[in-house]
Amino acid sequence: MGALRIVLTIIFILVSIVLATIILMQEGKSAGLGVISGAADTYWGKNKGRSLEGKLEKITKILAVAFMLMAIILNMNIF
């Protein structure tokens, strides 16, 4: 059981490092004054899910869930 806890801890540390890196790679959400005039509805704004920014958001969500689940599992002391 001790080896499994060590492996989970190493994976937890790797997930946290990757999560922090991906969060820092993302652009800010402030659209500025473009929101007032409607200039934010561009081609890239509508197809954001297919762009790199959309992929980074999906990966961030997945890693955040994995981070929280692993934190809960490691904190339960069942291993």
C-alpha atoms as one frame of an Amber mdcrd trajectory, in Angstrom:
protein
   0.000   0.000   0.000   2.898   2.378   0.649   4.161   2.067  -2.930   0.726
   2.987  -4.309   0.642   6.123  -2.160   4.078   7.148  -3.426   3.000   6.637
  -7.044  -0.205   8.636  -6.484   1.778  11.418  -4.818   4.183  11.622  -7.764
   1.268  11.729 -10.221  -0.389  14.391  -8.060   2.735  16.558  -8.169   3.043
  16.150 -11.946  -0.639  17.047 -12.465  -0.226  20.159 -10.320   2.839  21.321
 -12.260   1.163  20.745 -15.629  -2.019  22.456 -14.418  -0.101  25.540 -13.286
   1.786  25.677 -16.593  -1.367  25.421 -18.686  -3.122  28.090 -16.633  -0.188
  30.451 -17.195  -0.280  29.750 -20.949  -3.879  30.956 -21.292  -4.816  34.454
 -22.330  -6.728  36.833 -20.098 -10.519  36.891 -20.256 -10.869  40.661 -20.375
 -12.303  41.668 -23.731 -11.878  45.374 -23.087 -14.142  47.881 -24.800 -14.859
  45.442 -27.633 -17.663  43.948 -25.572 -19.581  47.232 -25.581 -19.588  47.654
 -29.351 -20.001  43.958 -30.154 -16.569  43.641 -31.721 -15.872  40.540 -29.644
 -17.962  38.371 -32.018 -15.187  37.579 -34.436 -14.387  34.340 -36.221 -11.983
  33.302 -33.461 -14.523  34.162 -30.772 -17.175  31.952 -32.344 -14.841  29.017
 -33.066 -12.958  29.152 -29.797 -13.497  25.449 -29.065 -11.417  24.475 -32.084
  -8.557  26.853 -31.384  -5.566  26.385 -29.120  -7.241  28.515 -26.444 -10.297
  26.252 -26.459  -8.139  23.154 -26.121  -6.233  24.717 -23.231  -9.533  25.413
 -21.453 -10.681  21.798 -21.871  -7.357  20.434 -20.637  -7.496  22.833 -17.676
 -10.933  21.563 -16.668  -9.860  17.924 -16.917  -6.656  18.490 -14.940  -8.488
  20.536 -12.292 -10.945  17.681 -11.709  -8.081  15.167 -11.584  -6.214  17.407
  -9.141  -9.202  17.682  -6.806  -9.998  13.966  -6.916  -6.405  12.985  -6.231
  -6.196  15.488  -3.372  -9.300  13.950  -1.798  -8.041  10.393  -2.304  -4.610
  11.166  -0.860  -6.160  12.949   2.100  -8.398   9.981   3.024  -5.387   7.939
   4.203  -6.771   4.678   2.785  -3.447   3.836   1.145
